[in-house]
Amino acid sequence: MSEYNKMVSRQRKWMYLFIGIVGILAAVLPEKSIMYGILLGLVIGFYNLWLLQRKVRVQGEAAEKTGKRKGLGTFSRLASAALGGLIAIQYDWSLLGFIIGLVAVYPVIMLDYIWFNRK
């Protein structure tokens, strides 16, 4: 397995763990609005992470074969974040919680990089 695939697998496992923990907390804690917002943000953030990882892999393969660049799907990731924001507003969930959950993927990426590249 390539180093990139190992990194992708680690990041996805961390996101599964966070989604599971927040899902349990959303079921147990009395403040549902905030936890549902964070959970929705984590799910949309995980989807955006998956899209980004897939586009990076496709772009790497394209650069290896033809040397041409392809886009990273920024518009689709922004659209999914906007859709998640609309869902949070529609169901009266915490928009701040949604934003916290949405950006939680970036510390996962950074901590994975720091932890596994300490040489």
ZIWO-V92097 format. One record per residue. PHI is phi in radians with two decimals (999 if undefined). NEAR is the number of other ideal C-beta (glycine too) atoms within 10 Angstrom. Layout:
# ZIWO-V92097
{{PHI NEAR} {PHI NEAR}}
This chain:
# ZIWO-V92097
{{999 7} {-1.23 9} {-1.09 8} {-1.12 12} {-1.13 11} {-1.13 11} {-1.11 16} {-1.06 20} {-1.10 12} {-1.09 14} {-1.12 20} {-1.16 15} {-1.09 12} {-1.08 19} {-1.18 21} {-1.02 12} {-1.07 11} {-1.11 19} {-1.11 18} {-1.11 11} {-1.10 12} {-1.18 23} {-1.09 16} {-1.16 11} {-1.11 14} {-1.14 18} {-1.35 10} {-1.70 8} {-1.27 11} {-1.31 5} {-1.46 11} {-1.31 13} {-1.05 15} {-1.18 18} {-1.19 22} {-1.15 22} {-1.12 28} {-1.13 26} {-1.10 23} {-1.09 23} {-1.09 28} {-1.14 25} {-1.17 18} {-1.16 23} {-1.09 27} {-1.13 22} {-1.09 17} {-1.14 20} {-1.09 21} {-1.08 15} {-1.07 16} {-1.11 18} {-1.13 18} {-1.16 13} {-1.16 17} {-1.15 14} {-1.12 14} {-1.12 14} {-1.16 16} {-1.12 12} {-1.16 11} {-1.16 13} {-1.18 12} {-1.22 8} {-1.52 8} {-1.91 9} {1.43 7} {-1.69 8} {-1.58 9} {-2.20 12} {-1.26 10} {-1.73 15} {1.27 18} {-1.08 11} {-1.10 9} {-1.17 15} {-1.23 18} {-1.16 11} {-1.15 11} {-1.18 18} {-1.15 19} {-1.15 11} {-1.10 11} {-1.09 24} {-1.09 18} {-1.14 10} {-1.11 15} {-1.09 24} {-1.21 11} {-1.04 8} {-1.64 11} {1.03 10} {-1.61 22} {-1.17 20} {-1.25 15} {-1.14 13} {-1.07 22} {-1.07 26} {-1.15 18} {-1.07 16} {-1.15 28} {-1.15 24} {-1.56 12} {-1.14 20} {-1.21 23} {-1.24 12} {-1.09 10} {-1.08 20} {-1.12 16} {-1.17 10} {-1.16 12} {-1.10 16} {-1.13 12} {-1.13 9} {-1.20 9} {-1.70 12} {-2.19 8} {-1.50 6} {-1.11 3}}
